[in-house]
Amino acid sequence: MDSVLRRLGMFKFLRTKLTLLYAALFGVTLILISVAVFSAISSAAQPLNELLVFMRDDEARRRTYG
């Protein structure tokens, strides 16, 4: 974190520093939200995937054994 603040020291205006910091914060927030959404969708889709596999296997068994 200290190195980031040192790098921001090269900017002359406070407005520029704050803009960059808020843009970075916004980017990190978007990444965290996308990870949370991906995780929620993946966990919600897992039971559906298991059901589809079961149905496919059941249909294959019916074809094979009558």
C-alpha positions in Angstrom: 0.0 0.0 0.0 2.9 2.3 0.8 4.3 1.9 -2.7 1.0 2.8 -4.2 0.9 6.0 -2.2 4.4 6.8 -3.2 3.6 6.4 -6.9 0.6 8.7 -6.5 3.0 11.3 -5.2 4.1 12.0 -8.7 0.8 13.6 -9.5 0.6 17.3 -8.9 -3.1 17.7 -8.2 -5.1 16.2 -5.4 -8.0 15.9 -7.9 -5.9 13.5 -10.0 -4.9 11.4 -7.0 -8.4 11.1 -5.8 -9.7 10.2 -9.3 -7.2 7.4 -9.6 -7.8 6.1 -6.1 -11.6 6.0 -6.6 -11.2 4.4 -10.1 -9.1 1.7 -8.5 -11.6 1.2 -5.7 -14.4 1.0 -8.3 -12.5 -1.6 -10.3 -11.8 -3.7 -7.2 -15.5 -3.5 -6.2 -16.6 -4.6 -9.7 -14.3 -7.6 -9.5 -15.6 -8.6 -6.1 -19.2 -8.3 -7.2 -18.5 -10.4 -10.3 -16.8 -13.1 -8.2 -19.8 -13.1 -5.9 -22.3 -13.4 -8.8 -20.3 -16.1 -10.5 -20.2 -18.1 -7.2 -23.9 -17.7 -6.6 -24.8 -18.8 -10.2 -22.4 -21.7 -10.0 -23.8 -23.0 -6.7 -27.4 -22.5 -7.9 -26.7 -24.4 -11.2 -25.1 -27.4 -9.5 -28.4 -29.2 -8.5 -29.8 -28.5 -11.9 -26.8 -30.1 -13.5 -27.0 -33.1 -11.3 -30.7 -33.5 -12.2 -29.9 -33.3 -15.9 -27.2 -35.9 -15.6 -29.7 -38.2 -13.7 -32.4 -37.7 -16.3 -29.9 -38.5 -19.1 -28.6 -41.6 -17.4 -32.2 -42.7 -16.6 -33.2 -42.4 -20.2 -30.1 -44.3 -21.4 -31.0 -47.1 -18.9 -34.6 -47.3 -20.3 -33.3 -47.6 -23.8 -30.8 -50.3 -22.9 -33.0 -52.4 -20.5 -36.4 -51.7 -22.0 
